[in-house]
Amino acid sequence: MISHFRDLFQRVRLRPGMYGVQNYAETTSFVTGCDAAMGWMLLEGFREWLLVRLGSESSLVWSALVLELTPGVGLQPARQLSAEAETAAHDQLFDLLDQFLTVKEQHDGLRQVFAEYAARRSEWDAADELDDGDDAP
C-alpha cells in the first residue's frame, strides 16, 4: 500500500497542478489528506523521523519541520515563501517523504523509526538535564 503512495507522491511532485496543488501549503494539505484517507497511519512516525534528522526536539508540526530541514529556507510561514523557497520546500518534502516511506516499508521499519527517536529523545532529555543543572546557584 505504501508503494502506491510513493508513486502518487512522485507524480504530484512532477506535476503538482494536475493534482490541484500550486504551493507548499496546498501540497502539505494534499499529503495530510492522503494520511487522513489512510486513517492517519500513512505518516505515522514521520514527525519523529524528521526530528531525528533535525537533531533536536521541537513542538512544530511535520510541515514546519520540513521547512526547517530545507536548505536556504528555514522556519518561516508556509504561505509567505518566495518562489525559490517554494521550489526548494516542494522538492525537500517529496525527498523526505520518499525516504521515510522507504524506511517504513521495510520489515519493522516503523518500529525502527520509533526506536531511533526514543534513543535520540533520551539523549536530548539528558542534555536538557545537564543544561538545567548549569543554572543552579
C-alpha positions in Angstrom: 0.0 0.0 0.0 2.8 2.4 0.9 4.4 2.0 -2.6 1.1 3.3 -4.1 1.5 6.5 -2.1 5.2 6.7 -3.0 4.2 6.5 -6.7 1.4 9.1 -6.2 3.7 11.5 -4.4 6.2 11.2 -7.3 3.5 12.1 -9.8 2.4 15.0 -7.6 6.0 16.2 -7.4 6.4 16.2 -11.1 3.0 17.7 -12.0 1.5 19.4 -8.9 -1.0 21.5 -10.9 -2.6 18.3 -12.2 -3.4 17.4 -8.6 -4.7 20.8 -7.7 -1.7 22.0 -5.7 0.2 25.1 -6.5 2.3 25.9 -3.4 3.8 24.3 -0.4 0.8 24.9 1.9 -1.5 23.2 -0.6 1.0 20.4 -1.1 1.1 19.7 2.6 -2.7 19.8 2.7 -2.8 17.2 -0.1 -0.3 14.9 1.8 -2.4 15.4 5.0 -5.5 14.4 3.1 -3.8 11.2 1.9 -2.8 10.5 5.6 -6.4 11.1 6.6 -7.7 8.7 3.9 -5.4 6.0 5.4 -6.8 6.5 8.9 -3.8 8.7 10.0 -1.5 5.7 9.6 0.4 6.7 6.4 2.5 9.4 8.1 2.7 7.7 11.5 6.2 8.2 12.7 7.0 10.9 10.1 7.3 13.7 12.6 9.6 11.6 14.9 11.7 10.6 11.9 12.0 14.3 10.9 13.0 15.2 14.4 15.9 12.7 14.4 17.1 14.3 11.1 16.7 17.8 12.6 18.8 16.6 15.6 16.7 18.3 18.3 13.3 18.2 19.9 10.6 20.6 18.7 6.9 21.2 19.1 6.5 22.0 15.4 4.2 20.1 13.1 5.8 18.0 10.4 5.2 20.5 7.6 7.2 23.2 9.5 9.9 20.7 10.3 10.3 20.0 6.6 10.8 23.8 6.1 13.4 23.8 8.8 15.2 21.0 7.1 15.1 22.7 3.7 18.5 24.4 3.0 18.1 28.1 2.5 14.5 28.2 3.7 14.4 27.6 7.4 11.4 28.3 9.6 9.0 30.8 8.1 5.3 30.9 7.3 4.4 28.5 4.5 2.1 31.0 2.8 4.9 33.6 2.6 7.6 31.6 0.9 9.5 33.1 -2.1 9.3 31.3 -5.4 12.7 29.8 -4.8 11.8 28.7 -1.3 8.6 27.2 -2.6 10.6 25.1 -5.1 13.1 24.0 -2.5 10.5 23.2 0.1 8.4 21.3 -2.5 11.4 19.2 -3.5 12.5 18.6 0.0 9.1 17.5 1.1 8.9 14.8 -1.6 12.5 13.7 -1.0 11.8 13.3 2.7 8.5 11.6 2.2 10.1 9.1 -0.2 13.0 8.4 2.2 10.6 8.0 5.1 8.1 5.7 3.3 11.1 3.6 2.0 12.1 3.1 5.6 8.5 2.4 6.7 8.1 -0.2 4.0 10.9 -2.3 5.5 10.3 -5.1 7.9 10.0 -3.5 11.3 10.6 -0.1 9.7 8.2 1.8 11.9 9.5 0.1 15.0 13.0 1.2 13.9 11.8 4.8 13.4 10.4 4.9 16.9 13.4 3.2 18.5 15.8 5.7 16.9 13.6 8.5 18.0 13.4 7.2 21.6 17.2 6.8 21.7 17.7 10.4 20.5 15.0 11.7 22.8 16.8 10.2 25.8 20.0 12.0 24.6 18.1 15.3 24.3 16.5 14.9 27.7 19.9 14.1 29.3 21.4 17.2 27.6 18.5 19.3 28.9 19.1 18.0 32.5 22.7 19.0 32.2 21.8 22.4 30.9 19.3 22.8 33.8 22.0 21.9 36.3 24.3 24.6 35.0 21.7 27.3 36.1 21.6 26.1 39.7 23.0 28.6 42.2 
